[in-house]
Amino acid sequence: MPVLTAERIIRLAVDINVFIADILSSRPQGRASASTRIVEAVREGRCPAGPVQFIASLPMIENFADVLRRRLGYDRSDADE
C-alpha cells in the first residue's frame, strides 16, 4: 500500500444503499456491518488509512432524501437536513 502524505486523500463516493444499511443497523435488532465503518469514515473524515473526503452529487443527495421520506418515514425537513 502506498504511503499516505498530506497531499494524498482517500476520496469516497458512497452508494445510497450504504447509508441506508447504516441507518437500519442502528435501529433495534439491527446489526452493524461494513456499511457502518464506511459511514464512520465519511462522518469523521478519517479512517485507519488516512484522511477521507466524501464525494457526492446533488442528484444523489436529493435521491437519498427521497428514500428517507418514502421508505424510512422521515418527514421532509429531517430528510432534507
TADAKA-V830051 format. One record per helix or strand. SS is the DSSP state (a for helix, b for strand). FROM is the first residue (numbers start at 1). TO is the last residue. Records with the same first field share a line. If there is no record, write none. Layout:
# TADAKA-V830051
SS=FROM-TO / FROM-TO
This chain:
# TADAKA-V830051
b=10-12 / 46-47 / 50-54
a=16-25 / 34-44 / 58-72 / 76-80
